[in-house]
Amino acid sequence: MADNIPLQPVRRPKRHDGKHRHGCCPWSRCCGMGDFRPRTVWLGHPEKREQRYPRNVINNQKYNFFTFLPMVLYNEYKYFFNLYFLLLACSQFIDELRLGDLYTYWIPLGLVLIITVVREAVEEIRCYLRDKEVNSQIYSKLSTRGTVKVKSSGIQVGDLIIVEKNQRVPADMIFLRTSERNGSCFLRTDQLDGETDWKLRLPVACTQRLPTAADLLQIRSYVYAEEPNIDIHNFIGTFTREDGDPPVNESLSIENTLWASTVVASGTVVGVVIYTGKELRSVMNTSNPKHKVGLFDLEVNCLTKILFGALVVVSLAMVALQHFAGRWYLQIFRFLLLFSNIVPISLRVNLDMGKMVFSWMIKKDSKIPGTLVRASTIPEQLGRISYLLTDKTGTLTQNEMVFRRLHLGTVAYGMDSMDEVQSHVFSAYTQPTHDLPASRAPAATKVRKTIISRVHEAVKAIALVHNVTPVYESNGVTDQAEAEQHYEDTCRVYQASSPDEVSLVQWTESVGLTLVGRDQSSMQLRTPTGQILNFTILQIFPFTYESKRMGIIVRDESTGEITFYMKGADVVMAGIVQYNDWLEEECGNMAREGLRVLVVSKKSLTEEQYQDFEARYVQAKLSVHDRSLKVATVIESLEMEMELLCLTGVEDQLQTDVRPTLEILRNAGIKVWMLTGDKLETATCTAKNAHLITRNQDIHIFRPVTTRGEAHLELNAFRRKHDCALVISGDSLEVCLKYYEYEFMELACQCPAVVCCRCTPTQKAQIVRLLQERTGKLTCAVGDGGNDVSMIQEADCGVGVEGKEGKQASLAADFSVTQFKHLGRLLMVHGRNSYKRSAALSQFVIHRSLCISTMQAVFSSVFYFASVPLYQGFLVIGYTTIYTMFPVFSLVLDKDVKSEVAMLYPELYKDLLKGRPLSFKTFLIWVLISIYQGSIIMYGALLLFESEFVHIVAISFTSLILTELLMVALTIQTWHWLMIVGELLSLACYAASLVFMHDFIDVYFITTVSFLWKVTVITLLGNIVHAASQWNRARQTERGREREAVDMLQNTPQTVTGPLTGAVHADDTMEPCGIHIQPSGQGDHINKATGPPPVSWRTLLLHSWALRSACASVSPPIG
């Protein structure tokens, strides 16, 4: 078969695993890496430390007092062009190479350096003040002298530190005691992991039982802690009390830790410090993000290298035309200095300042409130995005879970039948026959009782298997002890690590079984009759991304029954529950409705079974080596033959305006890929609802593959299809990328939309990297959770959405938005404007430098190739600063269309994807314009200067200034009042400075009519070509837009009639694109057969856009 893919495995280069290995060589400590080792920490006895530990000082500064200036200078001049300008300035100390005054070269160089030094100094001072504020915070420490005050920077490993409510944890500690009655506390971890939910932490059991905190100093105990590492979600350690009878040995996990940079949200806690300084988890996770260099910057650097090559060629040509006479090598250097303006020193400064303005405009845009720019060096990247990769949950959806479905296998309850569930729950606690054995119950009630008991068991399981804690607040102040006595519903708030769990607990409350209390070891539920059910929490197995399930073992205090409840994803629970014939089918049905499915099960345990499990479980948790593997093995021995209770389905609705935003992106030529960890059916349904996959598109669902042969066959089947959306799972994706990376990416890039489900964070980042490598196009990654951070950092532009899952993605991103719909304006308006403005600004700065360099070349050629400067002193400095800087820089305010038009016609964005605003073609055009204008000005001045040389300077320099100002005026498409101010201010500054430049210009001559007409003629001749080209381009653009509008209307499938007023009335009874516009008065009528009447392209485009909008508005939701 010709189109078959050859069965050849892909050879890929080896990649480093990226793991940090500390202490791998003797130099690691000197390099600041540190020799990290496990440690034994005695409570309250820092003098018993086994080794020296770093000071608890936070230092985020890049420099110190002695290294600031040397490092700034090194960073500035390690680049070739900056070093080149420095060498040029230094060469003026050599008499044979001096061309004029020293300040001519040193002032521009000094201005650039001062801007850099001031910027770095301000950042360092801000960083120093922030660090000083943190290091100076006062804490209470338990000691043999009582409670003493200590600064955060004075805290040592082994200290017993007291942290009050709403106070920052100063160091990594083990949680020993809390003032809370329930024996636990909550932490706010948003500054550590970006998650806004509160985390529950539990103290060491034997220290919590001590009468007072001071007793911690009286016991002989220590903590064994693993070596410092970057994992903030896991910890392995043990707590040992030697003077106990018998000695106490408890395992420590993440639930017993208080990491630095978290905030205590409830009560007062006491902890023992185990890590300080650079060994803190928060410090070890603080790494320099990937430095992203924009494609625009690379293109400008390329053009700058071309200009440098031109500089060398021109200098050699001048010496060659002198036949290399005399000391020709010195002449080469003199010409290099003379034409140094060819490479503009102000280009980088202007672009950096422009980027700051673009970032400020984004932050101040009232139509996208809350948008932040964290990487101000790449705003123009937003104007050239070809691929947008987005997460689903919390990015396209609201991440506000609503309970929609309860499925028991034989019966399912939707939103319209929840009152029936509520009735069953109420009956379970009120009917007298509820507790009767089935054999004694009346026959008529047996079926009824079975349904009631099944519903009751399912609801009770959902109400118990979670990590949700009710928090009671009174008058804005948390008062657990008082509020829990009454279990007031009005002041109860649920805290959990997942919105899914909160939605499930809120649902059980709505049907009658309410979670009213929870602490470290117990849980209380309130029945519909007001009775309080008490359960003892024996064990909890938290949810992890690896296990995809969580479990809990509880004892019912009223009956003594021990039950193991578990919930999780269907892919893992299918192998845990007992055999059934409906689980897989119903999970698929619910997923196709866009619901997130959880499987709930239970297993009854005898006292002997639990005691045997507990002994093995505790032994595994006390293990220091391979603890996770051993613990998982013990738990898996319990996860067998569990009884399937029910399926739950929660819905995550789309965010507002997701559909029109995706439509805008699609019309702009941006391909959107959705990468999600959700299951295939749910992801496909969401993609259809969001119109990521349109109803007219075919969908190819990639069959699950596990071998190379299966991947080969499926890829061949996919290749035969055209213009269809691709849906693939993470497992199949991994197989394809392993064997057929190139072939798969080639086919996927041709798809209008791609949905990758069951994706891991690593796979998301890998897809972004492959898109960059295979296509060379710019990518943008959008996400809201911690699992999206790697994808966001890998993309050319990372956008974080501040959502329910916290700010971790937002903090790691280059840009932060509050809603997905803001992405349209961010790209269509700000991205487009930033790129076009940056291109115009860079071309004008290059044009400004080439113009004066051309004049110098003409001048030297006329005077026998002499290396004599045309302009000296203040004229050279003033040309690129005072006289032309403001008008040229005002181009950062220019725009070719209004923001409303850019949003209305996203097709305008397509032109930027080809890089036309700054290409070799446009660069060559501007070079030719510069050469033409420089030649006209110089030759005109030479022809009209009469007899005085100073007249040449006056005529040519004035014509040069006026030409630059006129060029800006001719190029501007939308005038801003600051542009007018810039033009007038530059003219005024130049006119005022003429009076003081007696050494360069004849003041009397510039007041004569002869001077004025000569300058006017030269300026007009220099700009007439550019003005004519601008007028011709405007006409061609007008005609092109008019033809595009006509084509759009002629491609409309039905006859369209109506006045050109933009009023559209869609007939809902027709097909989605069957539009009929009723005439609303007298006016022109458009008919496909006769064509449109002669109207402007703007009106036609408005009418065609109205048609398109009407087509979209009558399309019913899919799925």
Sequence and secondary structure as in RCSB ss.txt:
>XXXX:A:sequence
MADNIPLQPVRRPKRHDGKHRHGCCPWSRCCGMGDFRPRTVWLGHPEKREQRYPRNVINNQKYNFFTFLPMVLYN
EYKYFFNLYFLLLACSQFIDELRLGDLYTYWIPLGLVLIITVVREAVEEIRCYLRDKEVNSQIYSKLSTRGTVKV
KSSGIQVGDLIIVEKNQRVPADMIFLRTSERNGSCFLRTDQLDGETDWKLRLPVACTQRLPTAADLLQIRSYVYA
EEPNIDIHNFIGTFTREDGDPPVNESLSIENTLWASTVVASGTVVGVVIYTGKELRSVMNTSNPKHKVGLFDLEV
NCLTKILFGALVVVSLAMVALQHFAGRWYLQIFRFLLLFSNIVPISLRVNLDMGKMVFSWMIKKDSKIPGTLVRA
STIPEQLGRISYLLTDKTGTLTQNEMVFRRLHLGTVAYGMDSMDEVQSHVFSAYTQPTHDLPASRAPAATKVRKT
IISRVHEAVKAIALVHNVTPVYESNGVTDQAEAEQHYEDTCRVYQASSPDEVSLVQWTESVGLTLVGRDQSSMQL
RTPTGQILNFTILQIFPFTYESKRMGIIVRDESTGEITFYMKGADVVMAGIVQYNDWLEEECGNMAREGLRVLVV
SKKSLTEEQYQDFEARYVQAKLSVHDRSLKVATVIESLEMEMELLCLTGVEDQLQTDVRPTLEILRNAGIKVWML
TGDKLETATCTAKNAHLITRNQDIHIFRPVTTRGEAHLELNAFRRKHDCALVISGDSLEVCLKYYEYEFMELACQ
CPAVVCCRCTPTQKAQIVRLLQERTGKLTCAVGDGGNDVSMIQEADCGVGVEGKEGKQASLAADFSVTQFKHLGR
LLMVHGRNSYKRSAALSQFVIHRSLCISTMQAVFSSVFYFASVPLYQGFLVIGYTTIYTMFPVFSLVLDKDVKSE
VAMLYPELYKDLLKGRPLSFKTFLIWVLISIYQGSIIMYGALLLFESEFVHIVAISFTSLILTELLMVALTIQTW
HWLMIVGELLSLACYAASLVFMHDFIDVYFITTVSFLWKVTVITLLGNIVHAASQWNRARQTERGREREAVDMLQ
NTPQTVTGPLTGAVHADDTMEPCGIHIQPSGQGDHINKATGPPPVSWRTLLLHSWALRSACASVSPPIG
>XXXX:A:secstr
 TT                  TT STTTTTTT      EEEETT GGG SS    S     S  TTTHHHHHHHH
HHSSHHHHHHHHHHHHTTSGGG  S THHHHHHHHHHHHHHHHHHHHHHHHHHHHHHHHHT EEEEEETTEEEEE
EGGG  TT EEEE TT B  SEEEEEEES TTS EEEE HHHH   SEEEE   HHHHTSSSGGGGGTS EEEEE
    S SS   EEEEETTSSS EEEEE GGGEE TT EE SS EEEEEEE GGGSHHHHT         HHHHHH
HHHHHHHHHHHHHHHHHHHHHTTT SSHHHHHHHHHHHTGGGS TTHHHHHHHHHHHHHHHHHT TTSTT EES 
TT GGGGGGEEEEEE STTTTEEEEEEEEEEE SS EE GGGHHHHHHHHHHHTT GGGGS TTTS HHHHHHHH
HHHHHHHHHHHHHHSS  EEEEEETTEE HHHHHHHT GGGEEEE S HHHHHHHHHHHHTT EEEEE SSEEEE
E TTS EEEEEEEEEE   TTT EEEEEEEETTT  EEEEEEE HHHHTTTB   SSHHHHHHHHHHTTEEEEEE
EEEEE HHHHHHHHHHHHHHHT SSSHHHHHHHHHHHH SSBEEEEEEEEEEEE TTHHHHHHHHHHTT EEEEE
 SS HHHHHHHHHHTTSS TTSEEEE     SHHHHHHHHHHHHT  SEEEEEEHHHHHHHHHH HHHHHHHHTT
SSEEEEES  HHHHHHHHHHHHHHH  EEEEEE SGGGHHHHHHSSEEEEE BTTBSHHHHHSSEEESSTTHHHH
IIIIIIHHHHHHHHHHHHHHHHHHHHHHHHHHHHHHHTTT    SS THHHHHHHTTTTHHHHHGGGG  SS HH
HHHH GGGGHHHHTTTTSSHHHHHHHHHHHHHHHHHHHHHHHHH TT HHHHHHHHHHHHHHHHHHHHHHH SS 
 HHHHHHHHHHHHHHHHHHTT TTTS TTGGGSHHHHHHHHHHHHHHHHHHHHHHHHHHHHHHHHHHHHHHHHHH
T SS   S SSS     TTS TT       SS    BTTTB  S  HHHHHHHHHHHHHHHHHTS    
